[in-house]
Amino acid sequence: MSSTFRNAVLRMPLLPLELSGLYKRVMSRSETTGPRPAWAFREYQPVGVDLGSPAAVAGYDHNQGTDPDADDALLDRLGVGVGTRLVDLACGTGSLVVQAARRGAEAHGVDVSSEMLAFARARAERAGAGAHWHRAGSLDYAHRAKPADVVTTRSALHQLPDFWKQQALLNAAGMLRPGGTFYVWDVIFSFPPADAAEHLQRWIDTAGRPEGRGFTRADFEAHVREEFSTYAWILEGMLERAGFDVVSRASRSSTHGEFLCRRR
């Protein structure tokens, strides 16, 4: 890949949208991006669940099952403490960023959704946690602070087709110091490709919840039909090509998994 092509991908700007005074601590897209080529992926028009309103974002936070104790357990695993520089890509409603800031980390939350960032900022204010919020995507976020010690992304890479996943992973590697930690959790398939129908149907049948009590069967059907989850063996190759060494890989089930990596 030529440096010209890679730089064009990593410096793409976003569609214009003004932020109100409510979001004055959230960086505008113009502060984090450069010229956007016509062929760029439309990361600011995500597929899947509609999160374009405060009510939708609150419902998402409820359905996602935000758990500060689980966030703290992950931060402990990643060695996040006082002075750690952490970037959470596609931070959503900001629970991990807030917990990191509460323990003294320099915590950055990045998301394409202004509604998500408003929810995250309110969460931080309620917790008395000082965090940095950036309206940008995994493809075009330009980290202007010192290199991060830890970069995380959870339940987000599936928003990107595989070609663009690779570009996002290159961007994540670029903001990490050598030896820094990269963590990804997502819908990641570990079943044999020939058995896909069986495993996907079992997941949809068992994971769907009644309306108002979590993500529904229709939500999971839409995920499989419209989003871009991929196989663990494909993602592992992408991570290696982005400049990471895989330290560990674990699958909670045949449809969900995590990778813990170090930047070379």
N, C-alpha and C positions, 0 to 999 in steps of 0.2 A: 504494500500500500504506500502510495507516495505521501510525503509530508504535506503537500498542498491539499490533497484530498482529505487527509485526516484532520488538518487544521480547519478546513471548511466545515466538516461535520461538528467539531467540538466548539466552534464559535458561532453557531447558528443563532440568530435573534428570534424573537417570538412575535406573535401577533399583537398589535398595539392595544393596550387596555390601561386606562388611568386608574390609579389607586387613590382612594379617598384618604382624608386625614386619619381615619381610624387605623390605617395600616402604615403609619408613618415610619415604624421600625422595620417594615418589610421592604427589602430592596426591590425596585422596579425592574422589569425585564431589561430595560435599556442599560442598566448598570451591570448586568451580568452577561450580556451577549453581544455579538457582532452581526455582520450582514448574514442574512439567511438565504441560502440557495433555494431555487424553486422546487428542487427535488427533495427537500428536507421532509422528514417524517413529521406529521402533525401531532406532536406530543401534547399540545395544549388542547386537543380535542380527544380526550381519552375515551376508549371503548369501555363497555361494561356498565356498571351501576351508575346512574345519573346522580352526580354530587354537586349540582349547580345551585343549591339553595341552602340556607342555614339549617332548615328542617331536615333536608336530606343528609347533610353532614352529621348532624346529631344522631340521626338514625343509623348511619354507618358506624359511628363511634360505639353506639350501643350494640349493634350486631357483631362488631369486631371483637367485643369482649375485652375492652381495655383493662389491663391488670397491672397496677404499679409494682406489685410484688414480682410478677413475671419479668417486667422491664428491669427491675433491680437485679434479678438473678442473671439476666443476660449481660447487663453491664458488669457484674462481678466476673463473669466468665471472660469478658473482653478486657478486663483490667482497667476499666474506666474509673478514674478518681480525680482528685484535685489537680487541676492543671492539664488534664488530658484534653487534647483537641479532637472533638468528635463531629463528624458530618453525617446526618441521617438523610439519605436521598429518598425522595417521595415519602416525606415524614408523616403525611396524613394529618391526623388530629394532634400530633405532637407529643404523645405520652412518653416515648423513649427520650426525646430531647429534653423534656421537662425534668424527668428523673435524673438524667445526666447532669443538667445544670444544678439541680438541688444538691448533688454531691461535689460540686465545685469544678466541674468540667467546663471548658469553653465549648459550648454546644451549639451547633448550627443545624437548623431544620430547613430543608429545601423541598418545595412542592410547586406544582404547576397551578394549583387551585387557590385563588384568593379566599374562597370560603373556608377551605381547610386551614389556611394560615390564620384566618381570623379566629377560628375555634381554638387552634393551638396557642395563639397569643393570649387569648382569654384564660386558657388553662394555666399558662405560665404565670400570668398575673395573679390568679387565685392562689397559686402555690408559692408566690414570692420568689420565683426563679427567673434569673436573668439569662435569656437565650437570644440567639441571633436567628432571624427568619428571612428567608430569601425566596422570592417567587421566581422559580426557574425549574428546569427539568433535568432529568438524569443525563440527557444528551448535551445540554448547553450550559449547565451551571459552571461558572468560572469562579473557583475558590480563590479569593484575593487575600485571605489571611495566611498565616504560616501553614506549611503542610500539615495535614491532619495525621493524628496518630491512629485513629480508628474511623473507618467509613462503614456505614451499615445501609442496607436496603431490605425492607421486608414487605412481602405481598405487593410487589410493584413491578418487577422485571417482566411479569406476564403481560404488562401493557404494551410491550414492544415486540415486534417481530424479531426473529433471530438475528438478521443482519444488524438491526439497530440495537439489540442487546449487546452485541460485540462492541459497538461504538460507545455505549453507555459504560461498559466495563473498562474500556480504555480511558474514558474520562475519569472514572473512579480511581483508577491506578494513578492517573496524573496528579490527583490532589493529595495522595498519600505520601508520606515520607518513606524512604527505603526501610524495609522491615516492619512497616505499619500493617495493621490488621484490617482485613476486609471481611464482612459477614453478610451473607445473603440467606434469607428464608423466603420460601414461596411455594406456590403450587408447582412442584417439580416431579415429573413422572419417572418412577424407577421400575415399572412393570415392563415385561417384554412387549415390544411393539405389536406382536401378533395377538396379544391378550388385551389390547387397549379397550375394546368394547365392554368386556366383562368388568374390568377394573373401574372404568369411568361410570358405568351404570351403577355399580355397587356404591361408589362415592356419592353419586347424586341421590340414590335411594336412602342412604343412611345419614347424610349431612344436612339435607334440607329440613327447615323448621317451619312451623306455622307463621303466617304473617304477623309481624310485631314481636316475634320471639327470637329473631335471628335471620340469617340469610336463608331464603326460601329455595325450594326445589327449582323454581324457575330461574333464580339467580345463578345456581350452579350449572343449569343447562345452558344459560346464556354465556357463562364463562367458557365452557368447552366449545361452544359454537362460534363465539365471536372474539375471544381473547387469544393470547399467544403463549400459553404455557408450553414448556418443552421438556425433553428428556434430560435426566441427570448427566448422561454420558456426553450429550451435546454441550450442556452448560459447562461441564468440567473442561472440555477442550477450549471453550471460549475464555474461561478464566486463565488457563495456562497461556493462551496467546495474548492476553491482555497484560501479562507480566506478573501473574500471581503463582505462588506455590500453594497447592491445596494441602492444608494441615490436617483437616478432618472433613468427613462427609457423613451425614446421618439422614435417615429417612424415618419420619414418624409413622408414615404409611406409604403405600405405593403411589400416592398422589401428592405428598407433601415432603419437603426436605430442606436441608440447610447445608451450606458450605462455609467453612472457616478457613481463611487464606492469609498468607503473608505476601506483601509486595516484595518482589526481587529487587 
